[in-house]
Structures are given as C-alpha cells and as structure tokens.
Amino acid sequence: MSSPAELDITLDHRFAQELPELSIPWSAQAATAPQLIVLNEPLAHHLGLDPAELQSPEGVRLLVGNRVPRGATPVAQGYSGHQFGSYSPRLGDGRALLLGELTNDEGQLRDIHLKGSGRTPFARGGADGQAALGPMLREYVISEAMHALGIPTTRSLAVLTTGDLVQRETALPGAVLTRVAKSHLRVGSFQYAGTTGGTELVRRLADHAIARHAPEAASAENPYLALFASVASAQAELIAQWMLVGFVHGVMNTDNMTISGESIDYGPCAFLDAFDPAAVYSSIDQNGRYAYRNQPAIAEWNLARFAETLLPLFDDDDDHAIALAQEALGAFRDQYSAAWSLGMKTKLGLPQDLDDEVSSPVIHDLMTLMQAQSLDYTSFFRALTDAASGDLQPVRRQALDPDALDAWLKGWRELSPDAQQMAQVNPVYIPRNHLVEEALDAATDGDLSPLHQLLEVVTDPYREREGYARYASPAPSSFGPYRTFCGT
C-alpha cells in the first residue's frame, strides 16, 4: 500500500475538458490550519479511497482543496438560475470547486466537489467565498440521513475546518465540505449554456448529460427528448420521496435541480414536525413559494424551464418542438402522483395493487386528520406500525381527538395492513430540527459528541433502540417556531 504522503488518488477532468465554456479553472484558497472534523469512512471505502490516507496531513490538504490530485483540473462551474422565480443569468460556483471525477470500485463516475473553498470569479457582491462550520455540518448530517432513508442525494465525504474565521453575524469557524455526486449538472447549467453559447453549446452539454446519466437515450429516436423524459421521471420519483418523508428543501431554484435526480444543496432545509402542508422554514421564503405542499408544482415549473433550453434540439420546427415538450412535461404529474400514491400505500401497509378507489379515501382522510390534529408526521406513521400489529395505544396517545382517530383506524385496519412492510419504510429517526441545531451549536463550540450521536441514529433510521427516545420525539414547545438560513 502507498504511504500516506503519496496519496494514490487520480481524478479525471471530463467536464472541464469537454465543456470548457461552462467553467473557469481555479484554485482553492489556502487554509491556514486545516483540521478534519468528520470523515465518512463507509463512503470513502465505496469510492475506493483509504480512510487512513485521507486522515493523513496530505489527505487533509486534499480534502480541503490545497493538494490537487493527479489528473485533476479544479474548476468553478457556471450556471444560471431562476431564484424565487426571477432569472439570474450568471450564478455559478461562487464559493465552490469541482476537483474532478473519480471512478469508484464499481466503475461509476462520481464528482469530488468542495464547498467553502474560497471566492471564485462567480462570487457575487461582498461574498467572501467561505463557509461556516455549522452549515457545512448541516449538509453532512442531512445528506447522509437522506441516503440512509433511500432517497437519491449528493453525499458528504468530509467536513474540515480551515483554521480561519468567517464573519457572519458573529465570527465563526471557517469550514469546507467535500461533496460527492453523480454530477453537478443542473437545470441552471443548461440555462447558462443557452445564454452564453446558444444551441450548439446546449447540444454538447446534452450529449455530455446523456453519456453520464441517460445512456439509453442515445439510441432513442429523439435522444434529447428522451433525456428530458428521463430527468422528468427521476425528479417525479425524487419529489415524491421528499413528500413521503416530510422533507422541505426550502430553496428549489432551477440551479438546485439536478439532471441526475439527486437532492442537492441542503441550505434552509427541514423536516416536518407537526403535519402542515403550508410549512415553510426558510427565512428568505417570505411568500411560501417553496412550501412543503408546493414542491411538486415547483419541480414541474423548473422542468418547464429545462424544456425551454432543449426546444431547439427537440425539433427544428418551433411549434412541433413545443408540442413535444408539452407532451413530455405532461407525464410528470402522472408519474409523481403514481409514485406518491404507491409510497403512501406502502407507508400504510396496504397492498400495492389495492384499487385506488379503496386506498385514496383512506389516504385523503388520514391527511385531513393529521393536519386537523397537528400530528407529528414521522412519529405518527411509526406508531401506526404498532397499530397494524394490534397495539393502538402508541398512536392514540398522539391524538388530540382520539374518537376521530379511532373512526379512521377502524376502516384502515379492516384492510389488513402489513406491519412488517410499514416498519421498513416508516423511519423511527430523522434529523429532528431541534436536534440538528443542538448538534451544530455544540460542534461550533468544539463539542462533537452531539453530532456523532445524531449521525449514529439518522444513518440507521429504521431500527428502534433502547435509550434513544429523545431522537424519536418531536421538539419541545420551548423550541418555538423553526426558521432556517442559507448560511452564506
């Protein structure tokens, strides 16, 4: 085995090489005294990397961006984006770098990417290009929890402090997140290509996306339409999974929608406590554009913007291209509805082939009841697992109106729900908002114990354990209304 000083790591630079118009070669800001805070050893192994090497001084320098691996050409990627509905033609990686692409032991290509690595030419205004420790740890916790829940997501390999302070409301420890993704291609990448390079650059980007994410589209009659359909289908499945676990992304701009179908950029995100379709946690979402219940419609809106960039590739005739796009986009609602309905049947232990005329009223009445009684989304569904086995007390204890709940339970139990099926999809543990804040505050003050304890439970979310009741409980009333911030 190589010595730690050698660091036998090689990266490709396919994106930078094939699409130089969409990025700017750049280097990470030198970190004064980088220190590893948390390393995802299972992910390192999956990537074919040696955790011991990554924990060495040279490994730490690599993870923070101050040592460039063989074959790498670090770049800041350019992209545009509709932010809260308003188009910004030039966004890009203002504080991030794509180090390069790694081929793992299974032959899969994965981006190695840094957040908080310093100001780039895409940085805007007075942005310093740096990141604070808390928000980077938030992304680590949430992304790894999402992965454990089986939801497609970018992943976190490491968080490191830089040894420098960043100025926000107060001076905070600076940090870098080392992120792993199938790619960082976004709807906003295509918008940027269209704005800066026109149809031919969009075509080259689409060919790159097909090769990386939808190789079956290459042999389709209309490859670019097949690419769009593939992305729309992946997003329909993804948003359904968000909704089924009560996840609120918080900032669904087009630059935060991936072509791969992975969740990305965990800024002002949160999980539902009491079920409320109108839930908004982001401090900057003043009008509730990205509220929990709006996420499917926003995804469809973002996909419409994606389709607009591809129109010249769908067909030379504008009217025919628009008709093709509308037909392909029209499939999104049906795909989303089917995925959500199937997922909800599974959460309720119902047969997947149960007629919708039977299951739909049961599901609708449950959603109405949960909202009316402000039932905790995660713990209520988990308690229903006990009810399916005959123990009604855990779920009845949560009800404000037990009689109304009993009436629903009677009809549901007559359908013979499968408790074992329910236990496999209804988590005991999610990243409870109050526990995330507790762990991040402690870590910022130098105590990593709450962070490691939280990671232990949320990365094994379906196995109930003795002594971990607080991790499965809603926030205390003293926690108050929850607000999240983007951390920039």
Secondary structure, DSSP 4 states (H G I P E B T S, - for coil): ---TTT---B-B-HHHHH-GGGEEE--PPPPSS-EEEEE-HHHHHHTT--HHHHHSHHHHHHHHTSSPPBT---EEEP--EEETTEEES----SSEEEEEEEE-TTS-EEEEEEESB---TT--TT--SBEEHHHHHHHHHHHHHHHHTT--B-EEEEEEEEEEEEESSSEEEEEEEEEEES---BHHHHHHHHHHHHHHHHHHHHHHHHHHH-GGGGGSSSHHHHHHHHHHHHHHHHHHHHHHHTEE-S---GGG-BSS--B---SS-EE-SB--TT---BTT-TT-TT-GGGHHHHHHHHHHHHHHHHHHHH-SSHHHHHHHHHHHHHHHHHHHHHHHHHHHHHHTT--TTS-HHHHHHHHHHHHHHHHHTT-BHHHHHHHHHHHHTT--HHHHTT-SSHHHHHHHHHHHHTT---HHHHHTTS-S----HHHHHHHHHHHHTT--HHHHHHHHHHTSTT---TT-GGGGSPPPGGG-S--B----
